[in-house]
Amino acid sequence: MPGKTSGGSADVICPMYRKNKRMAICCEGITDECGLQLNFRNMEACGQQMDIFCCDHYKNCEIYEAIMKAKYSDFL
């Protein structure tokens, strides 16, 4: 739901989420030795990604799906 977090991390439910920066979202990596970072052109786009995926529909996020397949396939 747009506007839920305003780009903050208070309502994040995605287990792959690690932190967010001004215009980036950092997630768990596909191995223990790496992490993934999504960079955005503006804060509105970053907040929209957070609201839709990190705070609500994380199982529909391509990054979540990739990490689950690469790292946690035994749990699928």
C-alpha positions in Angstrom: 0.0 0.0 0.0 1.7 3.2 -1.1 2.7 5.6 1.6 2.7 2.9 4.3 6.4 3.4 5.2 7.5 6.5 3.3 10.7 4.7 2.5 11.3 3.6 6.1 11.8 0.1 7.4 9.3 0.1 10.3 6.7 -2.2 8.6 9.1 -4.5 6.7 8.1 -8.2 6.8 10.4 -9.6 4.1 13.0 -12.0 5.7 15.5 -11.1 3.0 15.5 -7.4 3.8 18.6 -6.1 5.6 18.5 -2.3 5.5 17.7 0.7 3.3 19.7 3.8 2.4 18.5 7.0 0.9 17.7 5.6 -2.5 18.6 1.9 -2.1 17.3 -1.3 -0.5 19.8 -3.9 0.7 18.8 -7.6 0.8 20.4 -10.9 1.8 22.6 -12.3 -0.9 22.4 -15.6 -2.7 25.4 -16.8 -0.7 26.6 -16.0 2.8 29.5 -14.0 1.4 27.4 -11.4 -0.5 24.5 -9.1 -0.3 22.2 -7.5 -2.9 21.5 -3.8 -3.3 18.7 -2.3 -5.4 19.5 1.3 -6.4 16.7 3.7 -7.4 16.7 7.0 -9.3 14.6 8.7 -6.7 13.2 8.2 -3.2 9.6 7.8 -4.5 10.6 4.7 -6.5 12.5 3.3 -3.6 9.5 3.9 -1.2 7.2 2.3 -3.7 9.3 -0.9 -3.9 9.5 -1.0 -0.1 5.7 -0.5 0.3 4.7 -3.1 -2.3 7.3 -5.8 -1.8 9.3 -5.4 1.4 6.3 -4.5 3.5 3.6 -6.6 1.9 3.9 -8.9 -1.1 7.6 -10.0 -0.5 6.9 -13.5 -1.9 6.2 -11.9 -5.3 9.6 -10.1 -5.3 12.1 -11.4 -7.9 14.9 -11.0 -5.4 13.2 -13.0 -2.7 12.4 -15.7 -5.3 16.0 -15.9 -6.5 17.5 -16.1 -3.0 15.0 -18.8 -2.0 15.9 -20.9 -5.1 19.6 -20.4 -4.7 20.1 -20.6 -1.0 17.0 -22.3 0.5 15.8 -24.7 -2.1 15.5 -27.4 0.5 12.7 -25.4 2.2 10.6 -25.0 -1.0 
